[in-house]
Amino acid sequence: MTDEEIRRRQRSRAIAMAVLLVLFVLLVYAITIAKMGLYSS
């Protein structure tokens, strides 16, 4: 396993974690808005 392969694997894992983090933040944001009652006007 070369350095480039390790780096590529770490990069793909970092991207996956970033995507999951963004999805989690959006989920919390959507739940907060729903609880505030903006959707049920």
C-alpha positions as CSV (number, residue, x, y, z in Angstrom):
1,M,0.0,0.0,0.0
2,T,1.6,3.2,-1.2
3,D,1.4,6.7,0.4
4,E,-0.9,7.8,-2.3
5,E,-3.4,5.0,-1.6
6,I,-3.4,5.8,2.1
7,R,-3.9,9.5,1.4
8,R,-6.7,8.8,-1.0
9,R,-8.5,6.5,1.5
10,Q,-8.1,9.2,4.2
11,R,-9.5,11.8,1.9
12,S,-12.5,9.8,0.9
13,R,-13.2,9.0,4.6
14,A,-12.9,12.8,5.4
15,I,-15.3,13.7,2.6
16,A,-17.8,11.0,3.9
17,M,-17.6,12.4,7.4
18,A,-18.1,15.9,6.2
19,V,-21.2,14.9,4.2
20,L,-22.6,13.0,7.3
21,L,-21.9,16.1,9.4
22,V,-23.8,18.4,7.0
23,L,-26.7,16.0,6.8
24,F,-26.9,15.8,10.6
25,V,-26.8,19.6,10.9
26,L,-29.6,19.9,8.3
27,L,-31.7,17.3,10.1
28,V,-31.4,19.1,13.5
29,Y,-32.2,22.4,11.7
30,A,-35.3,21.0,10.1
31,I,-36.5,19.5,13.4
32,T,-36.0,22.8,15.1
33,I,-38.0,24.7,12.5
34,A,-40.7,22.0,12.6
35,K,-40.9,22.4,16.4
36,M,-41.1,26.2,16.1
37,G,-44.2,25.6,14.0
38,L,-43.2,27.4,10.8
39,Y,-44.3,24.3,8.8
40,S,-47.7,24.1,10.5
41,S,-48.8,27.6,9.8
